[in-house]
Amino acid sequence: MSSIRELHRQLVQKERSAVEIAQATLEQIQTLEPKVHSFLHITADRALEQAQQVDAKIAAGEEIGLLAGIPIAIKDNLCTKGIPTTCGSKILQNFVPPYESTVTQRLINAGAVMVGKTNMDEFAMGSSTESSAYQLTGNPWDLTRVPGGSSGGSAAAVAAGEVPIALGSDTGGSIRQPAAFCGVVGMKPTYGLVSRYGLVAFASSLDQIGPFGRSVEDTAIVLGAIAGHDPRDSTSLNVEIPDYASALKPDLKSRGRLRVGVIQEAFGQGLDPTVEAAVNRALEELKGLGAEVQMVSCPQFRQGVSAYYIIAPSEASANLARYDGVKYGYRSDDAPSLLSMYTKTRAQGFGAEVKRRIMIGTYALSAGYYDAYYLKAQRVRTLIKQDFETAFAQVDVLICPTSPITAFKAGEKTDDPLSMYLTDLMTIPVNLAGLPALSLPCGFDDRGLPIGIQLIGNVLQEGLLLEVAHAYEQATPWHQRSPSLKG
Amino acid sequence: MPVKLYLSTYAYQTMIDQEQVRKVAHLARLELTPAEEVQFTTQLNDILDYFQQLSELETDTVEPTTRAIDVSNVTRRDQREPFDDREELLEAAPDREGEFFKVPQIMGGE
């Protein structure tokens, strides 16, 4: 799979047309889908139409941007006008959005070619993409294992070489954890950097959209295209967006001092020793690149899971109240009254994990429990945020594993929700604090499964994260390996 | 109630029983099967028990965080922006009558 810059060069030098690239991508998807099952919908007609428009521009001698003619996959919780958007849920099986999300509109404007919508945990609630109402996605490195989640379809599509880039969403790790499991780069930007307009809401104070790529540079190019202020999202930040990709340098020599902090609470109980070893090796490599590495403490880091699994389901229970069978989506047809129509529609339309989270959230917000759960969790959220503030007074970048483990077997954790929740231990605190973070490959375990390292930055430090990640990537071989997709 | 041995540092207590699960499901407008009620009672107890670790933290003087990155007082002009395809919105509804969304009987019956 070629990089964005290589595909761009081929287009500009007229070695290949955008239509040829789109066709080759669609053929590749057709070959690999029976194994990987990354996609819920493949949008071949629209892809070829968008590609033709790019070719027309090239033929007319117009200058094209870096993303023009580049195939991209979109997570199925981003509204795409005229194209089904199911959120991996039966309740939205027939939903075709009448409008376009801001991020997909920006990609259209940039000439990117959407080839399909990817599989995901239902309403982005899950860490393995197994809660999708439609299909199981395989991890391209071992098809009997999960790709991570909730953006598992997007991560698997990029890892398998079905597409060069994809979009996902990240509420508690849903971009970074599948990026780690699938051996690709995935980034969650600062809360508010990317507009959430048209993203189906899960937990509004935590949700962010972000890119997947095979390389840091490709990831940076996509981030630059989707970031920026949007009056349609009141939490959107009105800040200047730097040219992330152009700022990347082959090493850290021109940077001056770079202080890297290792979060000590991320190590210890529950951490797979092979993951720990790979992260330690990566820290040595960063030292070799000139970084000063020190241990730092975020004392409440491990309390994040509890705070998150109160806050996120609480917000979800309110956000998902809209699925009532009235205005769109599924409606139960055996309900004689309005109330029974609501309860039956939701009972039949939602899967087990979504129901479980609606139950937790409704309970946590109900009279008599609000202070003990929701308010308590929000206070702990403050403590977690303060820990990061203290840490960033000492260092420029924080590092820890992305996930305590590598990809697990399909079905291994579906009966034990709590053990599934704990796989998000390292990514959750970042969402609670609204910070930017990315996962990039830093090695493989003894089964040949990818290991991800997480780089966390202070507010709006995406550029620094990408710079450090790019320098590390250039100095290490991990991103050059591809899955064989046998079996 | 299924009896469960908790090997944690917290004393075992039932956080939520089946009757409460039924009540919460009603608040959430979810019809649960008897099997789901039993399963959710066990699972919610496990999860709520895990949450107990938060009670060890002293937070009385800590302000709650509602949003991580605060952008307050975001205003815009109160201007109408008509959606140009009303028919498409109505067409998406499971049931309609003319230009109205149609729902089952609201009054009486239960």
Interface residues (C-beta under 8 A of the other chain):
Chain A: F95 V96 P98 T190 Y191 G192 S205 L206 P231 S234 T235 S236 L237 Q300 Q303 V305 S306 A307 Y309 I310 S317 A321 D324 G325 V326 K327 Y328 G329 Y330 R331 A335 P336 S337 L338 L339 S340 M341 Y342 T343 K344 R346 A347 F350 A352 K355 R356 I358 M359 I360 T362 Y363 S366 Y373 L375 K376 A377 Q378 R379 V380 R381 T382 L383 K385 P417 L418 Y421 N431 L432 A433 G434 L435 V459
Chain B: I16 Q20 V21 V24 A25 H26 L27 A28 R29 L30 E31 L32 E36 F40 Q43 L44 D46 I47 L48 Y50 F51 Q53 L54 S55 L57 T59 V62 E63 P64 T65 T66 R67 A68 I69 V71 V74 R76 F83 D85 E88 L89 A92 A93 P94 D95 F101 V103 P104 Q105 I106 G109 E110
